[in-house]
Amino acid sequence: MPDLFTPAPPSEPGEDRPLAHKLLWFFGLCLAGSGAVAITAYALRSLLFL
């Protein structure tokens, strides 16, 4: 059976992304997760008041 995933080699020390790029991804994912929770919460709340 062939492997479904092939391991990626570790990145070279000079190939690391800048801190600003990492923080932008972190805050973007944080906002997207918070938005998904808020949408779900308001949808469930609206179902209670039907």
DSSP file (Angstrom, degrees, kcal/mol; ACC not computed):
  #  RESIDUE AA STRUCTURE BP1 BP2  ACC     N-H-->O    O-->H-N    N-H-->O    O-->H-N    TCO  KAPPA ALPHA  PHI   PSI    X-CA   Y-CA   Z-CA
    1    1 A M              0   0    0      0, 0.0     3,-0.1     0, 0.0     2,-0.0   0.000 360.0 360.0 360.0 126.6    0.0    0.0    0.0
    2    2 A P        -     0   0    0      0, 0.0     2,-0.2     0, 0.0     3,-0.0  -0.349 360.0 -98.2 -72.7 153.6    1.6    3.3   -1.0
    3    3 A D        -     0   0    0      1,-0.1     3,-0.1    -2,-0.0     0, 0.0  -0.477  22.5-152.2 -69.1 137.4    2.0    6.1    1.6
    4    4 A L  S    S+     0   0    0      1,-0.2     2,-0.4    -2,-0.2    -1,-0.1   0.820  82.7  37.1 -78.3 -31.8   -0.7    8.7    1.5
    5    5 A F        -     0   0    0     -3,-0.0    -1,-0.2     0, 0.0    -2,-0.0  -0.967  69.7-153.1-124.2 136.0    1.6   11.4    2.9
    6    6 A T        -     0   0    0     -2,-0.4     2,-0.1    -3,-0.1    -2,-0.0  -0.910  30.7-112.6-104.4 134.6    5.3   11.9    2.1
    7    7 A P        -     0   0    0      0, 0.0    -1,-0.0     0, 0.0     0, 0.0  -0.369  26.4-132.9 -67.2 141.4    7.3   13.7    4.7
    8    8 A A        -     0   0    0     -2,-0.1     3,-0.1     1,-0.1     0, 0.0  -0.735  23.3-112.4 -92.3 141.9    8.6   17.1    3.9
    9    9 A P        -     0   0    0      0, 0.0     3,-0.1     0, 0.0    -1,-0.1  -0.383  42.0 -93.4 -69.1 152.4   12.2   18.0    4.6
   10   10 A P        -     0   0    0      0, 0.0     2,-0.1     0, 0.0     0, 0.0  -0.328  47.4-102.5 -64.7 148.7   12.9   20.5    7.3
   11   11 A S        -     0   0    0      1,-0.1     5,-0.1    -3,-0.1    -3,-0.0  -0.369  35.9-107.4 -72.6 151.8   13.2   24.1    6.1
   12   12 A E    >   -     0   0    0      1,-0.1     3,-1.4    -3,-0.1     4,-0.2  -0.399  30.1-111.3 -72.6 154.4   16.6   25.6    5.9
   13   13 A P  G >  S+     0   0    0      0, 0.0     3,-0.7     0, 0.0    -1,-0.1   0.812 117.7  49.9 -59.2 -30.7   17.6   28.2    8.5
   14   14 A G  G 3  S+     0   0    0      1,-0.2    -3,-0.0     0, 0.0    -2,-0.0   0.577  99.3  67.2 -84.0  -9.3   17.5   31.0    5.9
   15   15 A E  G <   +     0   0    0     -3,-1.4    -1,-0.2     2,-0.0     2,-0.0   0.373  69.5 125.1 -93.6   4.8   14.1   30.1    4.5
   16   16 A D    <   -     0   0    0     -3,-0.7     3,-0.1    -4,-0.2    -4,-0.0  -0.357  63.7-115.4 -68.3 143.6   12.1   31.0    7.6
   17   17 A R        -     0   0    0      1,-0.1    -1,-0.1     2,-0.1    -2,-0.0  -0.420  37.2 -95.4 -76.1 153.5    9.2   33.4    7.1
   18   18 A P     >  -     0   0    0      0, 0.0     4,-1.8     0, 0.0     3,-0.3  -0.272  30.3-114.9 -67.9 157.3    9.4   36.8    8.8
   19   19 A L  H  > S+     0   0    0      1,-0.2     4,-2.7     2,-0.2     5,-0.2   0.861 113.9  58.2 -61.6 -38.1    7.6   37.3   12.1
   20   20 A A  H  > S+     0   0    0      1,-0.2     4,-2.1     2,-0.2    -1,-0.2   0.886 105.9  49.8 -61.0 -38.7    5.1   39.8   10.6
   21   21 A H  H  > S+     0   0    0     -3,-0.3     4,-1.9     2,-0.2    -1,-0.2   0.905 111.6  48.1 -67.1 -41.4    3.9   37.2    8.2
   22   22 A K  H  X S+     0   0    0     -4,-1.8     4,-2.3     1,-0.2    -2,-0.2   0.911 112.5  48.5 -64.7 -42.6    3.5   34.6   10.9
   23   23 A L  H  X S+     0   0    0     -4,-2.7     4,-2.8     2,-0.2     5,-0.3   0.866 108.0  55.1 -66.9 -35.4    1.6   37.0   13.1
   24   24 A L  H  X S+     0   0    0     -4,-2.1     4,-2.2    -5,-0.2    -1,-0.2   0.923 110.2  45.7 -63.0 -43.7   -0.7   38.0   10.2
   25   25 A W  H  X S+     0   0    0     -4,-1.9     4,-2.6     2,-0.2     5,-0.2   0.907 112.4  52.0 -63.5 -41.6   -1.6   34.4    9.7
   26   26 A F  H  X S+     0   0    0     -4,-2.3     4,-2.2     1,-0.2    -2,-0.2   0.944 113.3  42.3 -61.5 -49.5   -2.1   33.9   13.4
   27   27 A F  H  X S+     0   0    0     -4,-2.8     4,-2.5     2,-0.2    -1,-0.2   0.854 113.3  53.8 -68.3 -34.0   -4.5   36.9   13.8
   28   28 A G  H  X S+     0   0    0     -4,-2.2     4,-2.2    -5,-0.3    -1,-0.2   0.927 111.7  44.0 -64.5 -44.4   -6.3   36.0   10.6
   29   29 A L  H  X S+     0   0    0     -4,-2.6     4,-2.4     2,-0.2    -2,-0.2   0.867 112.6  53.6 -67.5 -35.4   -7.0   32.5   11.8
   30   30 A C  H  X S+     0   0    0     -4,-2.2     4,-2.3    -5,-0.2    -2,-0.2   0.922 111.2  45.2 -64.4 -44.3   -8.0   33.8   15.2
   31   31 A L  H  X S+     0   0    0     -4,-2.5     4,-2.5     2,-0.2    -2,-0.2   0.892 112.7  50.9 -66.6 -39.9  -10.5   36.2   13.7
   32   32 A A  H  X S+     0   0    0     -4,-2.2     4,-2.1     2,-0.2    -2,-0.2   0.910 112.0  47.1 -65.4 -41.5  -11.9   33.5   11.4
   33   33 A G  H  X S+     0   0    0     -4,-2.4     4,-2.1     2,-0.2    -2,-0.2   0.910 112.9  48.6 -65.7 -42.3  -12.3   31.1   14.3
   34   34 A S  H  X S+     0   0    0     -4,-2.3     4,-2.4     1,-0.2    -2,-0.2   0.887 111.1  51.2 -64.9 -38.6  -14.0   33.8   16.4
   35   35 A G  H  X S+     0   0    0     -4,-2.5     4,-2.5     2,-0.2    -1,-0.2   0.897 109.0  50.4 -65.3 -40.0  -16.3   34.7   13.5
   36   36 A A  H  X S+     0   0    0     -4,-2.1     4,-2.1     2,-0.2    -2,-0.2   0.900 111.9  47.7 -65.2 -40.0  -17.3   31.1   13.0
   37   37 A V  H  X S+     0   0    0     -4,-2.1     4,-2.6     2,-0.2    -2,-0.2   0.911 112.4  49.6 -66.2 -41.6  -18.1   30.7   16.8
   38   38 A A  H  X S+     0   0    0     -4,-2.4     4,-2.6     2,-0.2     5,-0.2   0.916 111.0  48.6 -64.6 -43.0  -20.1   34.0   16.7
   39   39 A I  H  X S+     0   0    0     -4,-2.5     4,-2.1     1,-0.2    -1,-0.2   0.920 113.6  47.1 -62.7 -43.2  -22.1   33.0   13.7
   40   40 A T  H  X S+     0   0    0     -4,-2.1     4,-2.5     2,-0.2     5,-0.2   0.912 112.3  50.3 -64.4 -42.2  -22.9   29.6   15.2
   41   41 A A  H  X S+     0   0    0     -4,-2.6     4,-2.4     1,-0.2    -2,-0.2   0.925 112.6  45.4 -63.8 -44.9  -23.8   31.2   18.6
   42   42 A Y  H  X S+     0   0    0     -4,-2.6     4,-2.2     2,-0.2    -1,-0.2   0.851 111.9  52.7 -69.3 -32.5  -26.2   33.7   17.0
   43   43 A A  H  X S+     0   0    0     -4,-2.1     4,-1.5    -5,-0.2    -2,-0.2   0.926 112.1  44.8 -66.7 -43.7  -27.7   31.0   14.8
   44   44 A L  H  X S+     0   0    0     -4,-2.5     4,-1.3     1,-0.2    -2,-0.2   0.883 112.4  52.7 -66.6 -37.2  -28.4   28.7   17.8
   45   45 A R  H  X S+     0   0    0     -4,-2.4     4,-1.1     1,-0.2     3,-0.3   0.901 107.3  51.4 -64.9 -39.7  -29.7   31.7   19.7
   46   46 A S  H  < S+     0   0    0     -4,-2.2    -1,-0.2     1,-0.2    -2,-0.2   0.835 105.4  56.5 -67.7 -30.1  -32.1   32.6   16.9
   47   47 A L  H >< S+     0   0    0     -4,-1.5     3,-0.9     1,-0.2    -1,-0.2   0.823 103.0  55.5 -68.1 -30.3  -33.4   29.0   16.9
   48   48 A L  H 3< S+     0   0    0     -4,-1.3    -1,-0.2    -3,-0.3    -2,-0.2   0.815 107.1  49.0 -70.6 -30.2  -34.3   29.3   20.6
   49   49 A F  T 3<        0   0    0     -4,-1.1    -1,-0.2     1,-0.2    -2,-0.2   0.208 360.0 360.0 -97.8  15.9  -36.5   32.3   20.0
   50   50 A L    <         0   0    0     -3,-0.9    -1,-0.2    -4,-0.0    -2,-0.1   0.488 360.0 360.0 -74.7 360.0  -38.5   30.9   17.1
